[in-house]
């Protein structure tokens, strides 16, 4: 009797599973086939009309960018990369010298305090410049180099990225991030 109950339960579960698979297949396959038919009909209609639907994806080869523009963009990208590398190298050397002063037991307490303050200032500048460069990239859409030095901010942006709106956005970002006044902000467009 126990064996028959288990067999009956197993048979019921197998039938239920089979029904679920059948229903799933019944309701999904015809939709997929009809969607394929609709798509092929749309393609045939587009070919006949020689038009396109709004939102259709197409591969586009831009004729606006010339080899000179591509070379200029490569030069700009190389400039920004090398300038950021030079900036980081100089800062690393300065931080190393300041750390030597801080770690030296013979250093005067006031020299250690000044070195600690300078190291903190370098660290804060690194973070601020990186944040500003990322914000400029996101909000203005251009590659940039930001240099914060002695209460002044100098921004170098790639050629062709400055207009009235972008200048306002750049100044707004720097004022919010640093607290500098607008007259302490210098924006230069890279020439190449």
The 8 nearest C-alpha neighbors of each residue, nearest first, counted from 0:
[[1, 3, 2, 4, 5, 6, 7, 8],
 [2, 0, 4, 3, 5, 6, 7, 8],
 [1, 3, 5, 0, 4, 6, 7, 8],
 [4, 2, 6, 0, 1, 5, 7, 8],
 [3, 5, 7, 1, 6, 2, 8, 0],
 [6, 4, 8, 2, 7, 3, 9, 1],
 [7, 5, 3, 9, 4, 8, 10, 2],
 [6, 8, 4, 10, 5, 9, 3, 11],
 [9, 7, 5, 11, 6, 10, 4, 12],
 [8, 10, 6, 12, 11, 7, 5, 13],
 [11, 9, 7, 13, 12, 8, 6, 14],
 [12, 10, 8, 14, 9, 13, 15, 7],
 [11, 13, 15, 9, 14, 10, 16, 8],
 [14, 12, 16, 10, 15, 11, 17, 9],
 [13, 15, 17, 11, 12, 16, 18, 10],
 [16, 14, 12, 18, 17, 13, 11, 19],
 [17, 15, 19, 13, 18, 14, 12, 20],
 [16, 18, 14, 20, 15, 19, 13, 21],
 [17, 19, 21, 15, 16, 20, 22, 14],
 [20, 18, 16, 22, 21, 17, 23, 15],
 [19, 21, 23, 17, 18, 22, 24, 16],
 [20, 22, 18, 24, 19, 23, 25, 17],
 [23, 21, 25, 19, 24, 20, 18, 26],
 [24, 22, 20, 26, 25, 21, 19, 27],
 [23, 25, 21, 27, 22, 26, 28, 20],
 [24, 26, 22, 23, 27, 21, 28, 29],
 [25, 27, 23, 24, 28, 22, 29, 30],
 [28, 26, 24, 30, 29, 25, 23, 31],
 [29, 27, 31, 30, 24, 25, 26, 32],
 [28, 30, 32, 31, 27, 33, 26, 25],
 [31, 29, 33, 28, 32, 27, 34, 26],
 [30, 32, 34, 28, 29, 33, 35, 27],
 [33, 31, 29, 35, 34, 30, 28, 36],
 [32, 34, 36, 30, 35, 31, 29, 37],
 [33, 35, 37, 31, 36, 32, 30, 38],
 [36, 34, 38, 32, 33, 37, 39, 31],
 [35, 37, 33, 39, 34, 38, 40, 32],
 [36, 38, 34, 40, 35, 39, 33, 41],
 [37, 39, 41, 35, 40, 36, 34, 42],
 [38, 40, 42, 36, 41, 37, 43, 35],
 [39, 41, 37, 43, 38, 42, 36, 44],
 [42, 40, 44, 38, 39, 43, 37, 45],
 [43, 41, 39, 45, 44, 40, 46, 38],
 [42, 44, 40, 46, 41, 45, 39, 47],
 [43, 45, 41, 47, 42, 46, 48, 40],
 [46, 44, 48, 42, 47, 49, 43, 50],
 [47, 45, 49, 43, 44, 48, 42, 50],
 [46, 48, 44, 45, 49, 43, 50, 42],
 [47, 49, 45, 50, 46, 44, 51, 43],
 [50, 48, 46, 45, 47, 51, 44, 43],
 [51, 49, 48, 45, 52, 46, 47, 44],
 [52, 50, 45, 53, 55, 49, 48, 54],
 [51, 53, 55, 54, 50, 45, 56, 41],
 [52, 54, 55, 51, 56, 50, 57, 45],
 [53, 55, 52, 56, 51, 57, 50, 58],
 [56, 54, 52, 53, 57, 51, 58, 50],
 [57, 55, 54, 58, 53, 52, 59, 51],
 [58, 56, 59, 55, 54, 51, 60, 52],
 [57, 59, 60, 56, 61, 55, 54, 62],
 [60, 58, 61, 57, 62, 56, 63, 55],
 [59, 61, 62, 58, 63, 64, 57, 65],
 [62, 60, 63, 59, 64, 65, 58, 66],
 [61, 63, 64, 60, 65, 59, 66, 68],
 [64, 62, 61, 65, 68, 60, 66, 69],
 [65, 63, 62, 68, 61, 69, 66, 67],
 [66, 64, 68, 67, 69, 63, 62, 70],
 [65, 67, 69, 68, 70, 64, 71, 72],
 [66, 68, 70, 65, 69, 71, 64, 72],
 [69, 67, 71, 65, 66, 70, 64, 72],
 [68, 70, 66, 72, 71, 67, 73, 65],
 [71, 69, 73, 67, 72, 68, 66, 74],
 [72, 70, 68, 74, 73, 69, 67, 75],
 [71, 73, 75, 69, 74, 70, 76, 68],
 [72, 74, 70, 76, 71, 75, 77, 69],
 [75, 73, 71, 77, 72, 76, 78, 70],
 [76, 74, 78, 72, 77, 73, 71, 79],
 [75, 77, 73, 79, 78, 74, 72, 80],
 [76, 78, 74, 80, 75, 79, 81, 73],
 [79, 77, 75, 81, 76, 80, 82, 74],
 [80, 78, 82, 76, 77, 81, 83, 75],
 [81, 79, 77, 83, 78, 82, 76, 84],
 [80, 82, 84, 78, 83, 79, 77, 85],
 [83, 81, 85, 79, 84, 80, 78, 86],
 [84, 82, 86, 80, 81, 85, 79, 87],
 [83, 85, 81, 87, 82, 86, 88, 80],
 [86, 84, 88, 82, 87, 83, 81, 89],
 [87, 85, 83, 89, 84, 88, 82, 90],
 [86, 88, 90, 84, 85, 89, 91, 83],
 [87, 89, 85, 91, 90, 86, 84, 92],
 [90, 88, 92, 86, 91, 87, 85, 93],
 [89, 91, 93, 87, 92, 88, 94, 86],
 [90, 92, 94, 88, 93, 89, 87, 95],
 [91, 93, 95, 89, 90, 94, 88, 96],
 [94, 92, 90, 96, 95, 91, 97, 89],
 [95, 93, 97, 91, 96, 92, 90, 98],
 [94, 96, 98, 92, 93, 97, 91, 99],
 [97, 95, 99, 93, 98, 94, 92, 100],
 [98, 96, 94, 100, 114, 99, 95, 93],
 [97, 99, 101, 95, 100, 96, 102, 94],
 [100, 98, 96, 102, 97, 101, 103, 95],
 [101, 99, 97, 103, 98, 102, 106, 111],
 [100, 102, 98, 111, 99, 103, 97, 114],
 [103, 101, 99, 100, 98, 104, 106, 111],
 [102, 104, 100, 105, 106, 101, 99, 98],
 [103, 105, 106, 102, 101, 107, 100, 108],
 [104, 106, 103, 107, 100, 102, 108, 101],
 [107, 105, 104, 103, 100, 110, 108, 111],
 [106, 108, 110, 109, 111, 105, 104, 112],
 [109, 107, 111, 110, 112, 106, 113, 101],
 [108, 110, 112, 111, 107, 113, 106, 114],
 [111, 109, 113, 107, 112, 108, 114, 106],
 [110, 112, 101, 114, 108, 109, 113, 115],
 [113, 111, 109, 115, 110, 114, 108, 116],
 [114, 112, 110, 116, 115, 111, 117, 109],
 [113, 115, 111, 117, 97, 116, 112, 110],
 [114, 116, 118, 112, 113, 117, 111, 119],
 [117, 115, 119, 113, 114, 118, 120, 112],
 [116, 118, 120, 114, 119, 115, 113, 121],
 [119, 117, 115, 121, 120, 116, 114, 94],
 [118, 120, 122, 116, 117, 121, 123, 115],
 [119, 121, 117, 123, 118, 122, 124, 116],
 [122, 120, 124, 118, 119, 123, 117, 125],
 [121, 123, 119, 125, 120, 124, 118, 126],
 [124, 122, 120, 126, 125, 121, 127, 119],
 [125, 123, 127, 121, 126, 122, 128, 120],
 [126, 124, 122, 128, 123, 127, 129, 121],
 [125, 127, 123, 129, 124, 128, 130, 122],
 [128, 126, 124, 130, 129, 125, 131, 123],
 [129, 127, 131, 125, 130, 145, 126, 124],
 [128, 130, 132, 126, 127, 131, 125, 133],
 [131, 129, 127, 133, 128, 132, 126, 134],
 [130, 132, 134, 128, 133, 129, 135, 127],
 [133, 131, 135, 129, 134, 130, 143, 128],
 [132, 134, 136, 130, 131, 135, 129, 137],
 [135, 133, 131, 137, 136, 132, 138, 130],
 [136, 134, 132, 139, 138, 137, 133, 131],
 [135, 137, 140, 141, 133, 134, 139, 142],
 [136, 138, 134, 135, 140, 139, 133, 141],
 [139, 137, 135, 140, 136, 134, 168, 141],
 [140, 138, 135, 136, 141, 165, 137, 168],
 [141, 139, 136, 137, 138, 135, 142, 160],
 [142, 140, 136, 139, 143, 160, 157, 135],
 [141, 143, 136, 157, 156, 140, 144, 135],
 [144, 142, 156, 155, 132, 141, 145, 157],
 [143, 145, 155, 154, 132, 79, 156, 146],
 [146, 144, 154, 128, 153, 132, 143, 155],
 [145, 147, 153, 152, 148, 154, 144, 128],
 [148, 146, 152, 151, 124, 153, 145, 128],
 [147, 149, 151, 150, 146, 152, 153, 124],
 [150, 148, 151, 147, 152, 183, 146, 120],
 [151, 149, 148, 152, 179, 147, 183, 177],
 [152, 150, 183, 148, 149, 147, 184, 153],
 [153, 151, 147, 184, 146, 185, 183, 148],
 [152, 154, 185, 146, 145, 184, 186, 147],
 [153, 155, 145, 186, 144, 187, 185, 146],
 [154, 156, 187, 144, 143, 188, 186, 189],
 [157, 155, 143, 188, 189, 142, 187, 154],
 [156, 158, 189, 188, 142, 160, 159, 141],
 [157, 159, 189, 188, 160, 190, 156, 191],
 [160, 158, 161, 157, 188, 162, 156, 189],
 [159, 161, 158, 157, 141, 162, 156, 165],
 [162, 160, 165, 159, 166, 163, 188, 158],
 [161, 163, 165, 164, 166, 160, 159, 167],
 [162, 164, 166, 165, 167, 161, 168, 169],
 [163, 165, 167, 166, 162, 168, 161, 169],
 [164, 166, 168, 162, 167, 163, 161, 139],
 [167, 165, 169, 163, 168, 164, 162, 170],
 [166, 168, 170, 164, 165, 169, 171, 163],
 [169, 167, 165, 171, 166, 170, 172, 164],
 [170, 168, 166, 172, 171, 167, 165, 173],
 [171, 169, 173, 167, 172, 168, 174, 166],
 [170, 172, 168, 174, 169, 173, 167, 175],
 [173, 171, 169, 175, 170, 174, 176, 168],
 [172, 174, 176, 170, 175, 171, 177, 169],
 [173, 175, 178, 171, 179, 177, 172, 176],
 [176, 174, 172, 173, 178, 177, 171, 179],
 [175, 177, 173, 174, 172, 178, 127, 131],
 [178, 176, 179, 174, 173, 175, 127, 172],
 [177, 179, 174, 175, 176, 180, 173, 181],
 [180, 178, 174, 177, 183, 181, 150, 173],
 [179, 181, 182, 183, 174, 178, 184, 177],
 [180, 182, 183, 184, 170, 179, 174, 171],
 [181, 183, 184, 180, 185, 179, 151, 152],
 [184, 182, 151, 181, 180, 152, 179, 185],
 [185, 183, 152, 181, 182, 153, 151, 186],
 [184, 186, 153, 154, 152, 187, 183, 182],
 [187, 185, 154, 153, 155, 184, 188, 156],
 [188, 186, 155, 154, 189, 156, 185, 153],
 [189, 187, 156, 158, 155, 157, 190, 186],
 [188, 190, 158, 157, 156, 155, 187, 191],
 [191, 189, 158, 188, 157, 75, 187, 159],
 [190, 189, 71, 75, 158, 74, 72, 157]]
